[in-house]
Amino acid sequence: AQKITQTQPGMFVQEKEAVTLDCTYDTSDPSYGLFWYKQPSSGEMIFLIYQGSYDQQNATEGRYSLNFQKARKSANLVISASQLGDSAMYFCAMSFFSGAGSYQLTFGKGTKLSVIP
Amino acid sequence: GAGVSQSPSNKVTEKGKDVELRCDPISGHTALYWYRQSLGQGLEFLIYFQGNSAPDKSGLPSDRFSAERTGGSVSTLTIQRTQQEDSAVYLCASSARGGYGYTFGSGTRLTVV
């Protein structure tokens, strides 16, 4: 069964510093996608970055990069130059093709990031 | 519309009542998902619609939960005889194709008292 594990319930980072949020996944499927979402206190899920299982290079989107280590089944999110507005919940998720014939997203439990001025 | 629209944004209902939650996906998106997020938890898959195919209902927690999607667009999630454990944020997402490009709505916060 597909599973996402985020081992850090909460993290603190100093403003302007970089921070790494951990994510490991478990799947036996060769084809899958990995996502990171940000959920501020307003509740909306904001897409940050995507990595396909066959992508050779790590994904980057502005200050966000995904450290994809396929053999270790990890997909850590790196946020560079943290800003106060980065304070939020961060969810790692994996898409896969289910046995019921649909694509599903399975989520980790999230990491609450707090940026300290 | 420009994004996924959900209504109402907040709903308080008495235990035992039925509720309907609405999702209006991005125009042209054929895939639509419902998720549930309980307090302090990650997202739990409920149901998936793709075009005219039969929906994947494998995540629905009980037969009190049902959903439909009319005309391949708007979807309604119905919870009958609500229980306190149904209190959660219900999130809808759509994508142009399964597996990628999910856009989430702002959710409906359901409180059962």
HADDOCK unambig.tbl for C-alpha pairs under 7 A between the chains (distance, minus, plus):
assign (segid A and resid 43 and name CA) (segid B and resid 106 and name CA) 6.14 0.50 0.50
assign (segid A and resid 44 and name CA) (segid B and resid 104 and name CA) 6.99 0.50 0.50
assign (segid A and resid 44 and name CA) (segid B and resid 105 and name CA) 6.51 0.50 0.50
assign (segid A and resid 44 and name CA) (segid B and resid 106 and name CA) 4.55 0.50 0.50
assign (segid A and resid 45 and name CA) (segid B and resid 104 and name CA) 5.84 0.50 0.50
assign (segid A and resid 95 and name CA) (segid B and resid 99 and name CA) 5.63 0.50 0.50
assign (segid A and resid 96 and name CA) (segid B and resid 99 and name CA) 6.67 0.50 0.50
assign (segid A and resid 100 and name CA) (segid B and resid 56 and name CA) 6.32 0.50 0.50
assign (segid A and resid 102 and name CA) (segid B and resid 56 and name CA) 6.48 0.50 0.50
assign (segid A and resid 103 and name CA) (segid B and resid 98 and name CA) 5.44 0.50 0.50
assign (segid A and resid 103 and name CA) (segid B and resid 99 and name CA) 5.39 0.50 0.50
assign (segid A and resid 107 and name CA) (segid B and resid 42 and name CA) 6.01 0.50 0.50
assign (segid A and resid 107 and name CA) (segid B and resid 43 and name CA) 5.84 0.50 0.50
assign (segid A and resid 108 and name CA) (segid B and resid 42 and name CA) 5.84 0.50 0.50
assign (segid A and resid 109 and name CA) (segid B and resid 41 and name CA) 5.53 0.50 0.50
assign (segid A and resid 109 and name CA) (segid B and resid 42 and name CA) 4.23 0.50 0.50
assign (segid A and resid 110 and name CA) (segid B and resid 42 and name CA) 6.23 0.50 0.50
